[in-house]
């Protein structure tokens, strides 16, 4: 079996690449380790809580216990299904701040400033209310505002303005990721708008495209320094799939560096230590891991509806009926209905904190379960973390899971930013617009006040919001894994195109930037193919 392009991973990036590359008539094979996206909870927006530990569609990784984050193994969901993590995430669409991409360019990723990336953000999306100069109107991915907004969310937005944060009509518009505003979601009508249900749907109509599910990539096939294909296991049978032009690894920030390493591409000393023959010594593979660490501030609320009580009994039946008949109500909710991008201190050029508001609170004893009494939560995210970790293969066996060491909170500045973010969240909850509904703080709680108490809380109860990036960083320096055109440095016929190439994590949720990277990467591949013809 062979094609012009073999893409490993049918996630947020892989599905976009398959659509864009097959549109020109090139033969494309897309490989996905997981099944088709048939699980019903995938397509119901509020079903996200049912997917975050579901082994049918989720790799269910865990990080290594580390002292800086309470010696806990932290759960790392990653999509293992068509659409990848776009099939199991919270559906938030956030471009990030322009400074994020300008910083990429300043770090050596040529052609990746915000002005360079903006046309590709516009190309992927279809957002009707937005300013046409800044927002796309004809892309495959439908972006919508929340269809149903609970009054308690309006109170949060008002309170944030009273606390001094400017209102932003469009958090991905003229000034992305600045101020407080309402969340936007990637949708497909009343359903989830994964890349499988948007971009891949276009590709599957073409005779020059083929997708193989339940097909695990075992290693990249190499002829010297050239990638020639991928060895795959499907339903107990191994086969080689050849690439006439290029192999494109789009397996995400965990699986992309792992596949490179077990294929012999990575830091030579580490590869030798786990019994992998070194084919190409590339020091940066698996390094530069960056992720958004969060701690929650939750309040018991009164005289206001929250998702907690809407998710049970007769009220839930009513919400189901509303979703089925008119496509509105609680089942259309994602994970956060409003956001505030703010700064930990004066003088910063761009925000370093993201506050994500949810009209819900969570049972600390049961993962993903809502409390019975009404509640509201702000997840405080370190938006531009300084801490860096690694993802490394632990053996030559491609089925052995890689070792994930996020190194959360290892940089002292990250703790300072988190404490400032928690102070902002508490200050917003205390404003006149929200105060009438605030009964009491339940997490971290009114007794947690001193700096040492706050640090203990952050270390022992913080977690991730699932935005790992950077493990195959792009750039032009010796630690970069891919160059500015996403080609693996020192190799031919091999690129990595997914969130792992980000030099720095973006200010906000990473799904939209990942889709943008895939659109821009596909354009580069098509340009290079025309130049070589």
C-alpha positions as CSV (number, residue, x, y, z in Angstrom):
1,X,0.0,0.0,0.0
2,X,1.4,3.4,-0.9
3,X,0.4,7.1,-1.3
4,X,2.0,10.4,-2.0
5,X,1.5,11.4,1.7
6,X,1.1,9.2,4.7
7,X,-0.2,11.1,7.7
8,X,0.2,9.5,11.2
9,X,-2.6,10.6,13.5
10,X,-6.1,11.7,12.6
11,X,-6.5,14.4,15.2
12,X,-6.8,18.1,15.2
13,X,-4.0,18.5,12.8
14,X,-4.1,15.3,10.8
15,X,-7.7,15.6,9.6
16,X,-6.9,19.2,8.4
17,X,-3.8,18.0,6.5
18,X,-5.8,15.1,4.9
19,X,-8.4,17.5,3.6
20,X,-6.0,20.2,2.4
21,X,-3.5,17.8,0.7
22,X,-6.1,15.5,-1.0
23,X,-7.9,18.6,-2.4
24,X,-5.2,19.0,-5.1
25,X,-5.5,15.4,-6.2
26,X,-2.5,14.0,-4.3
27,X,-3.0,10.5,-2.9
28,X,-3.3,10.6,0.9
29,X,-3.5,7.8,3.5
30,X,-4.4,8.8,7.1
31,X,-3.6,6.5,10.0
32,X,-5.5,6.5,13.3
33,X,-4.7,4.3,16.2
34,X,-8.2,4.6,17.6
35,X,-11.7,3.8,16.2
36,X,-14.1,5.8,14.1
37,X,-15.9,8.6,16.0
38,X,-19.1,6.6,16.6
39,X,-19.3,7.0,20.4
40,X,-22.5,9.0,21.0
41,X,-21.0,11.2,23.8
42,X,-18.5,12.5,21.3
43,X,-21.2,14.4,19.4
44,X,-23.0,15.9,22.4
45,X,-21.1,19.0,23.6
46,X,-21.8,18.5,27.2
47,X,-20.7,14.9,26.9
48,X,-17.1,15.9,27.4
49,X,-17.1,14.8,31.1
50,X,-18.1,11.3,29.9
51,X,-15.0,11.2,27.6
52,X,-12.1,12.4,29.8
53,X,-11.4,8.9,31.1
54,X,-13.2,6.7,28.6
55,X,-10.7,4.1,27.4
56,X,-12.6,3.5,24.2
57,X,-11.6,6.9,22.8
58,X,-8.8,8.1,25.1
59,X,-5.2,7.2,25.6
60,X,-5.6,8.0,29.3
61,X,-1.9,9.0,29.9
62,X,-0.6,9.9,33.3
63,X,2.3,12.1,34.2
64,X,5.1,10.9,36.6
65,X,4.7,12.0,40.2
66,X,6.9,15.1,40.9
67,X,7.6,16.9,44.1
68,X,6.7,20.4,42.7
69,X,3.1,19.2,42.0
70,X,2.4,17.1,45.2
71,X,4.0,13.8,44.1
72,X,0.8,13.0,42.3
73,X,0.3,11.2,39.0
74,X,-1.8,13.7,37.0
75,X,-4.3,12.4,34.4
76,X,-3.5,13.4,30.8
77,X,-6.5,12.7,28.5
78,X,-5.5,12.5,24.8
79,X,-8.0,11.6,22.0
80,X,-7.6,8.1,20.6
81,X,-10.3,8.3,17.9
82,X,-11.0,10.0,14.6
83,X,-10.7,13.7,15.4
84,X,-8.2,13.0,18.2
85,X,-8.4,15.4,21.1
86,X,-10.9,17.6,19.1
87,X,-13.3,14.7,19.6
88,X,-13.1,14.7,23.4
89,X,-12.1,18.3,24.3
90,X,-14.2,21.2,25.8
91,X,-14.7,22.7,22.3
92,X,-13.4,26.1,23.2
93,X,-12.1,28.2,20.3
94,X,-9.3,30.6,21.3
95,X,-6.7,31.9,18.9
96,X,-4.3,33.1,21.5
97,X,-2.6,36.5,21.8
98,X,-0.7,38.0,18.8
99,X,2.4,38.2,21.0
100,X,2.5,34.4,21.2
101,X,3.1,34.0,17.5
102,X,5.4,37.1,17.3
103,X,7.5,35.4,20.0
104,X,7.7,32.3,17.9
105,X,9.1,34.3,15.1
106,X,11.6,36.0,17.4
107,X,12.7,32.6,18.6
108,X,13.7,31.6,15.1
109,X,10.4,30.2,13.6
110,X,10.6,32.2,10.5
111,X,7.2,33.1,8.9
112,X,5.2,32.4,12.1
113,X,4.4,35.9,13.3
114,X,0.7,36.7,14.0
115,X,0.4,38.5,10.7
116,X,1.8,35.3,9.0
117,X,-0.7,33.1,10.9
118,X,-3.8,35.2,10.7
119,X,-4.8,34.3,7.1
120,X,-4.7,30.6,8.2
121,X,-6.9,31.3,11.3
122,X,-9.4,33.0,8.9
123,X,-9.2,30.1,6.4
124,X,-10.1,27.4,9.0
125,X,-13.1,29.1,10.5
126,X,-16.6,30.3,9.8
127,X,-17.7,32.8,12.4
128,X,-20.8,34.9,11.3
129,X,-20.8,37.7,14.0
130,X,-17.1,38.6,13.6
131,X,-15.4,41.5,11.8
132,X,-14.5,40.2,8.3
133,X,-11.1,41.8,8.5
134,X,-10.2,39.7,11.4
135,X,-12.5,36.6,11.3
136,X,-13.0,34.0,8.7
137,X,-16.4,33.6,7.0
138,X,-16.1,30.5,4.7
139,X,-13.9,28.0,6.5
140,X,-14.9,24.4,7.3
141,X,-15.0,24.9,11.1
142,X,-18.2,26.5,12.3
143,X,-17.5,28.8,15.3
144,X,-20.5,29.9,17.4
145,X,-21.1,31.8,20.6
146,X,-22.8,29.9,23.4
147,X,-26.4,29.2,22.4
148,X,-27.6,29.3,26.0
149,X,-25.9,31.5,28.6
150,X,-27.0,31.2,32.2
151,X,-27.5,34.5,34.1
152,X,-24.7,33.7,36.5
153,X,-22.3,33.9,33.6
154,X,-23.4,37.4,32.8
155,X,-22.8,38.3,36.5
156,X,-19.2,37.0,36.2
157,X,-18.6,39.1,33.1
158,X,-20.0,42.2,34.8
159,X,-18.0,41.5,38.0
160,X,-14.8,41.1,36.0
161,X,-15.4,44.5,34.5
162,X,-16.0,46.0,37.9
163,X,-12.7,44.5,38.9
164,X,-11.0,46.5,36.2
165,X,-10.8,44.1,33.2
166,X,-12.1,45.5,29.9
167,X,-14.9,43.9,28.1
168,X,-13.9,42.1,24.8
169,X,-16.8,41.6,22.3
170,X,-14.7,38.9,20.5
171,X,-11.9,37.1,22.3
172,X,-10.5,36.0,18.9
173,X,-11.1,39.2,17.1
174,X,-9.4,42.6,16.9
175,X,-7.4,42.1,20.1
176,X,-7.3,38.3,20.8
177,X,-7.0,37.0,24.3
178,X,-7.3,40.4,26.0
179,X,-9.9,41.3,28.7
180,X,-13.1,39.5,29.7
181,X,-15.7,38.1,27.3
182,X,-17.9,35.2,26.4
183,X,-16.5,31.9,25.1
184,X,-16.8,30.6,21.6
185,X,-17.1,27.0,20.5
186,X,-16.2,24.9,17.5
187,X,-19.5,23.3,16.5
188,X,-21.3,21.3,13.8
189,X,-24.9,22.5,14.3
190,X,-26.0,21.4,17.7
191,X,-23.2,18.8,17.7
192,X,-19.5,18.9,18.4
193,X,-17.4,20.4,15.6
194,X,-14.4,18.1,15.7
195,X,-11.9,18.1,12.8
196,X,-13.2,14.7,11.9
197,X,-16.7,16.0,11.4
198,X,-15.6,19.1,9.5
199,X,-12.4,18.8,7.6
200,X,-12.2,15.1,7.3
201,X,-15.8,14.9,6.1
202,X,-14.7,16.8,3.0
203,X,-11.7,14.6,2.4
204,X,-13.7,11.3,2.7
205,X,-15.7,12.1,-0.4
206,X,-12.5,11.9,-2.5
207,X,-11.3,8.8,-4.3
208,X,-7.7,9.7,-3.7
209,X,-8.0,9.6,0.1
210,X,-8.1,6.7,2.4
211,X,-8.3,6.5,6.2
212,X,-7.3,3.5,8.3
213,X,-8.6,3.3,11.8
214,X,-7.4,1.0,14.6
215,X,-4.0,1.3,12.9
216,X,-1.1,1.8,15.3
217,X,2.1,3.3,13.8
218,X,5.0,1.1,15.1
219,X,7.9,3.0,13.5
220,X,8.8,5.3,10.6
221,X,10.6,3.4,7.8
222,X,13.9,5.0,6.9
223,X,16.3,4.7,4.0
224,X,19.4,6.4,5.5
225,X,18.2,10.0,6.3
226,X,15.0,9.7,4.2
227,X,11.6,8.6,5.5
228,X,10.0,6.2,3.1
229,X,6.9,5.1,4.9
230,X,5.4,3.8,8.2
231,X,5.1,0.3,9.6
232,X,1.6,-0.2,11.0
233,X,-0.2,-2.8,13.1
234,X,-3.9,-3.2,12.3
235,X,-6.1,-5.9,13.8
236,X,-3.0,-8.0,14.7
237,X,-1.4,-7.7,11.3
238,X,1.7,-5.7,10.5
239,X,2.1,-4.0,7.1
240,X,4.3,-1.3,5.6
241,X,2.7,1.8,4.0
242,X,5.0,3.6,1.6
243,X,5.1,7.4,1.1
244,X,6.2,8.5,-2.4
245,X,6.6,12.1,-1.2
246,X,6.4,12.6,2.5
247,X,5.6,11.0,5.9
248,X,3.8,13.5,8.1
249,X,3.7,12.8,11.8
250,X,0.6,14.4,13.4
251,X,0.3,12.3,16.5
252,X,0.3,15.1,19.1
253,X,2.7,16.3,21.7
254,X,2.9,12.9,23.4
255,X,2.9,10.4,20.6
256,X,4.8,12.4,17.9
257,X,8.1,12.5,19.9
258,X,7.6,9.0,21.0
259,X,7.2,7.7,17.5
260,X,10.3,9.6,16.4
261,X,12.3,8.1,19.3
262,X,11.3,4.5,18.8
263,X,12.1,5.0,15.1
264,X,15.7,6.0,16.0
265,X,15.3,9.8,15.7
266,X,16.1,11.6,18.9
267,X,18.8,12.2,21.5
268,X,21.4,9.6,20.8
269,X,22.4,8.9,24.4
270,X,18.8,8.3,25.5
271,X,18.0,6.1,22.4
272,X,21.0,3.9,23.2
273,X,20.0,3.6,26.8
274,X,16.7,2.1,25.9
275,X,18.0,-0.2,23.1
276,X,17.0,1.8,20.1
277,X,19.4,2.0,17.2
278,X,20.3,5.6,16.5
279,X,19.4,6.6,12.9
280,X,19.5,10.3,13.4
281,X,20.8,12.1,16.5
282,X,18.4,15.0,17.3
283,X,18.7,16.3,20.8
284,X,15.4,18.2,21.1
285,X,13.0,15.3,20.4
286,X,10.8,15.1,23.6
287,X,12.3,18.2,25.2
288,X,10.7,21.6,25.7
289,X,7.4,20.2,27.0
290,X,5.1,23.0,28.1
291,X,1.5,22.8,29.4
292,X,-1.1,24.9,31.2
293,X,-1.4,24.1,34.9
294,X,-4.5,25.3,36.7
295,X,-5.9,25.7,40.2
296,X,-9.6,26.2,40.8
297,X,-11.5,28.7,42.9
298,X,-15.1,27.6,43.5
299,X,-18.1,29.3,45.2
300,X,-21.4,28.0,46.5
301,X,-24.0,30.2,44.9
302,X,-27.6,31.1,45.6
303,X,-30.6,32.6,43.7
304,X,-29.0,31.6,40.4
305,X,-29.1,28.4,38.3
306,X,-25.9,26.4,37.8
307,X,-25.3,23.3,35.7
308,X,-25.1,21.3,38.9
309,X,-28.9,21.1,39.4
310,X,-29.7,21.1,35.7
311,X,-27.8,17.8,35.2
312,X,-30.1,15.7,37.3
313,X,-33.6,14.3,37.4
314,X,-36.5,15.9,35.7
315,X,-34.5,19.0,34.9
316,X,-32.0,16.9,32.9
317,X,-34.9,15.3,31.0
318,X,-36.1,18.8,30.1
319,X,-32.6,19.8,28.9
320,X,-32.4,16.7,26.8
321,X,-35.7,17.5,25.2
322,X,-34.6,21.1,24.6
323,X,-31.4,19.9,22.9
324,X,-33.2,17.4,20.7
325,X,-36.0,19.8,19.6
326,X,-34.3,23.2,19.3
327,X,-30.6,22.6,19.8
328,X,-30.3,24.7,23.0
329,X,-29.9,24.3,26.7
330,X,-27.4,22.6,29.0
331,X,-26.4,19.9,26.6
332,X,-24.9,22.5,24.2
333,X,-22.5,23.7,26.9
334,X,-18.7,23.3,26.7
335,X,-16.4,23.5,29.6
336,X,-16.3,27.3,30.1
337,X,-18.9,30.0,29.3
338,X,-16.7,33.1,29.8
339,X,-13.0,33.9,30.1
340,X,-10.8,36.7,31.3
341,X,-7.2,37.2,30.1
342,X,-5.3,39.3,32.6
343,X,-1.8,40.1,33.9
344,X,-0.1,39.0,37.1
345,X,1.6,42.4,37.4
346,X,1.8,45.8,35.7
347,X,4.1,46.3,32.8
348,X,3.6,43.0,30.9
349,X,3.1,43.4,27.2
350,X,0.4,40.6,27.1
351,X,-1.7,38.6,29.5
352,X,0.0,35.8,31.4
353,X,-3.2,34.5,33.2
354,X,-6.4,33.0,31.7
355,X,-9.4,32.7,34.0
356,X,-12.0,30.3,32.8
357,X,-15.5,30.6,34.3
358,X,-17.9,27.7,34.5
359,X,-21.4,28.0,36.0
360,X,-20.7,24.7,37.8
361,X,-18.7,23.2,40.6
362,X,-17.2,19.7,40.9
363,X,-17.3,16.9,43.4
364,X,-13.7,16.6,44.7
365,X,-14.2,12.9,45.5
366,X,-15.4,11.8,42.0
367,X,-13.6,12.7,38.8
368,X,-15.8,14.7,36.4
369,X,-18.9,14.6,38.7
370,X,-20.8,17.8,39.5
371,X,-21.9,18.8,43.0
372,X,-25.5,18.6,43.9
373,X,-25.8,22.1,45.3
374,X,-25.4,25.1,43.0
375,X,-21.9,26.3,42.3
376,X,-19.6,28.3,40.1
377,X,-15.9,27.9,39.3
378,X,-13.0,29.8,37.9
379,X,-10.1,27.7,36.7
380,X,-6.9,29.8,37.0
381,X,-4.4,29.0,34.3
382,X,-0.8,30.0,34.1
383,X,-1.1,31.1,30.5
384,X,2.6,31.5,29.6
385,X,4.4,29.0,31.9
386,X,8.2,29.1,32.2
387,X,8.5,25.5,33.4
388,X,9.6,22.9,30.9
389,X,9.4,19.1,30.9
390,X,10.1,16.1,28.8
391,X,8.3,13.2,27.1
392,X,10.7,10.2,26.5
393,X,10.3,6.6,25.3
394,X,11.0,4.2,28.1
395,X,11.9,1.3,25.8
396,X,12.3,0.2,22.2
397,X,8.8,-1.3,22.3
398,X,6.4,1.1,20.5
399,X,3.5,-0.2,22.7
400,X,5.3,0.9,26.0
401,X,3.9,4.2,27.0
402,X,6.3,7.2,27.1
403,X,7.4,8.7,30.4
404,X,5.7,12.1,30.9
405,X,7.5,14.6,33.1
406,X,5.8,18.0,32.9
407,X,8.0,19.6,35.6
408,X,5.0,21.7,36.6
409,X,5.8,24.7,38.8
410,X,9.6,24.1,38.7
411,X,10.1,27.7,37.6
412,X,9.5,30.0,40.6
413,X,7.8,32.6,38.4
414,X,4.9,30.2,37.6
415,X,3.9,30.0,41.3
416,X,3.9,33.8,41.5
417,X,1.6,34.0,38.4
418,X,-0.7,31.4,39.8
419,X,-1.1,33.2,43.2
420,X,-1.8,36.4,41.3
421,X,-4.5,34.7,39.3
422,X,-6.2,33.2,42.3
423,X,-6.2,36.7,43.9
424,X,-7.9,38.1,40.7
425,X,-10.5,35.3,40.8
426,X,-11.3,36.0,44.4
427,X,-11.5,39.7,43.7
428,X,-14.0,39.1,40.9
429,X,-16.2,36.9,43.0
430,X,-16.3,39.8,45.6
431,X,-17.5,42.4,43.2
432,X,-21.1,43.9,43.5
433,X,-22.4,42.1,40.4
434,X,-21.5,38.7,41.7
435,X,-21.6,39.2,45.5
436,X,-25.4,38.7,45.9
437,X,-25.1,35.2,44.6
438,X,-21.9,34.2,46.4
439,X,-22.6,32.2,49.5
440,X,-19.1,31.1,50.4
441,X,-15.8,30.0,48.8
442,X,-15.7,26.2,48.9
443,X,-12.3,25.7,47.0
444,X,-9.6,26.4,48.1
445,X,-11.8,27.7,51.0
446,X,-11.8,30.7,53.3
447,X,-9.2,29.2,55.7
448,X,-6.6,29.1,52.9
449,X,-5.1,32.6,53.0
450,X,-1.4,32.8,53.7
451,X,1.1,32.5,50.9
452,X,2.4,29.2,52.2
453,X,-1.2,27.8,52.5
454,X,-1.9,29.0,48.9
455,X,1.3,27.4,47.6
456,X,0.4,24.1,49.3
457,X,-3.1,24.2,47.8
458,X,-1.7,24.9,44.3
459,X,0.9,22.1,44.5
460,X,-1.4,19.5,45.9
461,X,-4.7,20.2,44.1
462,X,-3.7,21.9,40.8
463,X,-4.0,20.0,37.6
464,X,-3.7,20.4,33.8
465,X,-6.3,21.6,31.3
466,X,-4.7,19.3,28.7
467,X,-2.7,21.7,26.5
468,X,0.7,20.0,26.1
469,X,2.9,21.5,23.4
470,X,6.5,21.9,22.3
471,X,8.1,18.4,22.3
472,X,9.1,18.7,18.6
473,X,9.8,22.4,18.7
474,X,10.2,24.3,15.4
475,X,13.1,26.7,14.8
476,X,16.5,27.0,13.3
477,X,18.8,26.3,16.4
478,X,20.4,22.9,17.4
479,X,17.6,22.0,19.9
480,X,14.8,22.6,17.3
481,X,13.3,19.3,16.0
482,X,11.7,20.8,12.8
483,X,12.7,23.8,10.8
484,X,10.4,26.7,10.0
485,X,8.8,24.7,7.2
486,X,8.1,21.9,9.7
487,X,10.6,19.5,8.1
488,X,12.6,17.3,10.6
489,X,16.0,18.8,10.7
490,X,18.6,16.7,8.9
491,X,16.0,14.4,7.3
492,X,14.2,14.4,4.0
493,X,10.6,13.3,3.4
494,X,9.6,13.7,7.0
495,X,7.7,16.5,8.8
496,X,6.0,16.9,12.1
497,X,2.8,19.0,12.0
498,X,0.8,19.3,15.2
499,X,0.9,21.1,18.6
500,X,4.3,19.6,19.4
501,X,6.0,22.1,17.0
502,X,4.9,25.1,19.0
503,X,8.0,26.8,20.5
504,X,5.9,28.2,23.4
505,X,2.3,27.3,24.5
506,X,-0.2,29.9,23.4
507,X,-2.2,32.2,25.7
508,X,-5.3,30.1,26.0
509,X,-6.7,26.8,24.6
510,X,-4.5,25.2,22.0
511,X,-7.0,23.5,19.6
512,X,-7.5,26.5,17.4
513,X,-3.7,27.2,17.0
514,X,-3.1,23.5,16.3
515,X,-5.7,23.6,13.5
516,X,-4.1,26.8,12.2
517,X,-0.6,25.1,12.2
518,X,-2.0,22.2,10.1
519,X,-3.6,24.6,7.6
520,X,-0.3,26.6,7.3
521,X,1.7,23.4,7.2
522,X,-0.4,22.0,4.4
523,X,0.1,25.2,2.4
524,X,3.9,24.8,2.8
525,X,3.8,21.2,1.6
526,X,1.8,22.2,-1.5
527,X,4.2,25.0,-2.2
528,X,7.2,22.8,-1.9
529,X,5.6,20.1,-4.1
530,X,4.9,22.7,-6.8
531,X,8.5,24.0,-6.6
532,X,9.9,20.5,-6.9
533,X,7.7,19.6,-9.9
